[in-house]
Amino acid sequence: MSFQLGTQRLNLVFVNIYKNFIQWLLLQDSLFSQLIHHNMVALESLKYKRGSLQVIDQLKLPGELVFIEVTNTKDAWAVIRSMQVRGAPLIAIVAALGLAVHIHNSRDDFKSVESAVDFLLKQMEYLRTSRPTAVNLFVATDDLANLVNNLKSAPSASSTSVIDGFVSAAEKMLVDDVATNKAIGDHGAKRILEIVGHKPLRVLTICNTGSLATAGYGTALGVVRSLHALGCLEQVYACETRPYNQGARLTAFEIVSDQLPGTLITDSMASYLMATKGIDVVVVGADRVAANGDTANKIGTYQLAIVAKFHGVPFFPAVPTTTLDLSIPSGAKIHVEERPAAELTTYVIISTNNISNCTY
């Protein structure tokens, strides 16, 4: 197994919880042994077929791999709000597919074009209230609302044509996202190698931007995957990403499942890592990019950008065009979400023997 602890790479004092955490991960017969046995290349954040949607409960990872059934719009709103589903691209896709499942399975309730259109537009407005920062949700619902209004205006419009058109568009989002992410990965890897040089690279990232944040492959972690496929990845360093540990829980999970050469570090190690071991490039995701290029991402990203500039390390946000928000002139206008205090004051201690919750 190539995944290593930050203590082994940096010879720093590493809180023992993380040692137990990774040891516990590697001992899980029900999870990691299955992933490695089946040579899983990338995790699937969701399972979809027309009329059915299941999403991974990401709050239970890496301890359990549990899928949640999303049967209607309220279910979709709830898994997004609670962060059982997270990642800007995935939020938009789950919102759209959740509504698609809802209206597909209740199509007999809509006897007129107007009733179907009214339902779709109102439900999309409701879904927009789930998470405020990630613009992908707003872009997707704007596009889908325009589609619904166009379907309504068609000469042969019916409730069936409106519903089928919406469902097909939501399904296309799923397919397009995977293709987009692979393109981001390939183009990002190519551009990085042009700047840094064609050699095995040490890459630093934060939060989770892989298959668990998208429909598949990932954005920033997709770039890492593409570098690895080219034989140009020496090591990917994943920040734990406080306060919710998406890096430790989710990115580490993906690194292990893909058998990438990876190291988990605390957020506070990043500066020392750059100064002593050297980082060739920082690649991150984003929730929203303003017209001037200002980028909003997971808390802690700003610190990485400052440190990268100080050490002369190239810094790349890897994002799809759906993350661009040209209506906002700068980052000062981006609504940054404030999460509940419990996400900082409550934590889970994982050892090889048990799991326990602690709250301050």
QUINOR-V661586 format. One record per backbone hydrogen bond with DSSP energy under -1.0 kcal/mol. CO is the residue of the C=O (numbers start at 0). NH is the residue of the N-H. If there is no record, write none. Layout:
# QUINOR-V661586
co=CO nh=NH
co=CO nh=NH
This chain:
# QUINOR-V661586
co=3 nh=263
co=4 nh=8
co=5 nh=9
co=6 nh=10
co=14 nh=17
co=15 nh=19
co=16 nh=20
co=17 nh=21
co=18 nh=22
co=19 nh=23
co=20 nh=24
co=21 nh=25
co=24 nh=27
co=26 nh=28
co=27 nh=32
co=30 nh=34
co=31 nh=35
co=32 nh=36
co=33 nh=37
co=34 nh=39
co=35 nh=38
co=44 nh=55
co=46 nh=53
co=48 nh=51
co=51 nh=48
co=52 nh=69
co=53 nh=46
co=54 nh=67
co=55 nh=57
co=56 nh=59
co=59 nh=63
co=65 nh=56
co=67 nh=54
co=71 nh=75
co=72 nh=76
co=73 nh=77
co=74 nh=78
co=75 nh=79
co=76 nh=80
co=77 nh=81
co=78 nh=83
co=78 nh=84
co=83 nh=57
co=86 nh=90
co=87 nh=91
co=88 nh=92
co=89 nh=93
co=90 nh=94
co=91 nh=95
co=92 nh=96
co=93 nh=97
co=94 nh=98
co=95 nh=99
co=96 nh=100
co=97 nh=101
co=98 nh=102
co=99 nh=103
co=100 nh=104
co=105 nh=108
co=106 nh=109
co=111 nh=115
co=112 nh=116
co=113 nh=117
co=114 nh=118
co=115 nh=119
co=116 nh=120
co=117 nh=121
co=118 nh=122
co=119 nh=123
co=120 nh=124
co=121 nh=125
co=122 nh=126
co=123 nh=127
co=125 nh=128
co=126 nh=129
co=134 nh=138
co=135 nh=139
co=136 nh=140
co=137 nh=141
co=138 nh=142
co=139 nh=143
co=140 nh=144
co=141 nh=145
co=142 nh=146
co=143 nh=147
co=144 nh=148
co=145 nh=149
co=146 nh=150
co=147 nh=151
co=148 nh=152
co=153 nh=156
co=157 nh=161
co=158 nh=162
co=159 nh=163
co=160 nh=164
co=161 nh=165
co=162 nh=166
co=163 nh=167
co=164 nh=168
co=165 nh=169
co=166 nh=170
co=167 nh=171
co=168 nh=172
co=169 nh=173
co=170 nh=174
co=171 nh=175
co=172 nh=176
co=173 nh=177
co=174 nh=178
co=175 nh=179
co=176 nh=180
co=177 nh=181
co=178 nh=182
co=179 nh=183
co=180 nh=184
co=181 nh=185
co=182 nh=186
co=183 nh=187
co=184 nh=188
co=185 nh=189
co=186 nh=190
co=187 nh=191
co=188 nh=192
co=189 nh=193
co=190 nh=194
co=191 nh=195
co=192 nh=196
co=196 nh=198
co=200 nh=233
co=200 nh=234
co=201 nh=279
co=201 nh=280
co=202 nh=236
co=203 nh=282
co=204 nh=238
co=208 nh=218
co=209 nh=212
co=212 nh=89
co=215 nh=217
co=218 nh=222
co=219 nh=223
co=220 nh=224
co=221 nh=225
co=222 nh=226
co=223 nh=227
co=224 nh=228
co=225 nh=229
co=226 nh=231
co=227 nh=230
co=231 nh=200
co=234 nh=202
co=235 nh=262
co=236 nh=204
co=237 nh=264
co=239 nh=246
co=239 nh=247
co=240 nh=244
co=244 nh=248
co=245 nh=249
co=245 nh=250
co=246 nh=251
co=249 nh=253
co=250 nh=254
co=251 nh=255
co=252 nh=256
co=253 nh=257
co=254 nh=259
co=260 nh=235
co=261 nh=3
co=262 nh=237
co=263 nh=5
co=264 nh=239
co=265 nh=268
co=266 nh=269
co=268 nh=272
co=269 nh=273
co=270 nh=274
co=271 nh=275
co=272 nh=276
co=272 nh=277
co=280 nh=203
co=281 nh=315
co=283 nh=317
co=286 nh=134
co=287 nh=295
co=288 nh=324
co=289 nh=292
co=293 nh=289
co=295 nh=286
co=295 nh=287
co=297 nh=300
co=299 nh=303
co=300 nh=304
co=301 nh=305
co=302 nh=306
co=303 nh=307
co=304 nh=308
co=305 nh=309
co=306 nh=310
co=307 nh=312
co=313 nh=281
co=315 nh=283
co=319 nh=322
co=320 nh=323
co=322 nh=288
co=324 nh=327
co=327 nh=290
co=329 nh=332
co=330 nh=333
co=339 nh=342
co=340 nh=343
co=340 nh=344
co=341 nh=345
co=344 nh=359
co=346 nh=357
co=348 nh=355
co=353 nh=350
co=355 nh=348
co=357 nh=346
